[in-house]
């Protein structure tokens, strides 16, 4: 087994212990070793510290809870390797993830971001995901942008090894976004060189206590913005622009089918780029105003009926 000082696997953690040691072991047991650190967002217990001491893993604890996005960014700040990847405490890496990353880097030393395909781990075993991803070498990220519009958002940021110098405060402007990672990656994609490995080297655990399920509404407020403000402005093709605009509206439709009036009102009171976007859409679009004036139950019924009939997917 070799060792590389090109990559650090950073594990941002907070409170949840259930799958931590499995995730950590998947990072430590790589066929090619690399640096591994754990960044604790001020949990109320010492479990992570104790496990790290037992396994000889560098452990960093924030003096206060700085939020999920900022804690993810801390891994980049604390590392001094050329690349960093954030491994969530409930996920796992294939044991040849680092080895595969190195092979891609050796063939294409100009890459800024390496990402593999992934698989979902459910209570019923491993299952495929529904996203369509581009693979291979991409000198610029136009294909990432194109796929995000054509096949819906799905870039596997969490499975990505990212050049440390390319991460420049993505937690700042996008604070308050459940999908801050997607906002950042799609906003910057045309500036980066990517390599996508078609092998399933990342295992994304699907469970009731995962952040994406607990914060589903918060994530939903972000998605229309990505399509309408980020992706639509990145492309010159008229059909792709129309598709991005349609996707944005359908995400607003989906959002309204689940978010109560109270949740929408509370969101609109915030001072973020996402709340500003929704306020602007409500001011400028009669169709959006009519949609958000409807009761949630009616919108939810219509949305589910359209999905069942496969008018939307």
C-alpha positions, 0 to 999 in steps of 0.5 A: 500500500502506498501513500499520497500527500496530494489529497486530504479526506476531511470528515465534517461531523456534528452530533450524529454517531450512527455511521461515523466509524464505518465512514472513517474506516472507509477513509483509513483503509484505502488501497492508497493511503492519504491524510484524514482529518475530522472536523467537529462542529462543537458536538455535545459529546466526545465520541468523535474525539475518542474514536479519533484518539483510538485510531490516531486521526487528527481531530479538530473541534470548533469552539462554537457551531459555525453552521454546516456549510462553514464546517465543510469549508473548514476542512479546506482551511485546515488542510495543506494538500493540493486536493481535499474531499469532504466525506460525510459521516453517514457515507462511505468510500470505495476502498480504491477511491484514492487510487482511482483519483491518483490515476486520473490526476496522473493522466490529467494533472490539470484537473481541478475536480475529480468525481466518481459515480455513486450508489445509494445505500438503503435499508434494502441494500444498494440501489442506483441513483436517477441522475445522469452524469457526464464522465471522462475528461472535461477541460471546461465545465460546460458539459456539467452545466449542460447536463444540469439543465438537460437531466436535472441537477445531480452533480456529486459534490460530496463525492468530489476531490477538489483542488484546495485553491479553487475553493474561495469562500463558497460558504459566504455568499451562499450561506442559508442555502441547503444546496450551497454545494450545488450553487457553488459548483454550478456557478463556477463550473465553466472555470474548472477542469473536471474528470468524471470516473464512471465507476461507483466509488462513493456510497451515499447512505439513504436514511431517515436522519440524513440532512437532505431529508431533514432540511428538504424544504430548505433545499427546495428554496435553492433549486429554482435559483440555480436553474434561473439565475445560474445555469440559464445565464451560463448558456447561449443555446436558446433551447437550453435557456428555455429548458432552464427556465422551465426547470426553475418554474417546475421547482417552484411548483414542487416547492409550493406543493410542500411548503406551507404559507408560514414556511414561505413567509418565513423564508421571504423575511430572510436576507439571502440571495435566494429569498431576494430571488423569490421576492423578485419572481413574485413581483415580476411573474403573475403566474408565480404569484397565482401559484403561491396564492393557491392552497398547498393542498391543491398544488400538492394534489395537482403536482402529484397527479402530473407526476403520476401521469408522467407529465413531469418527472 
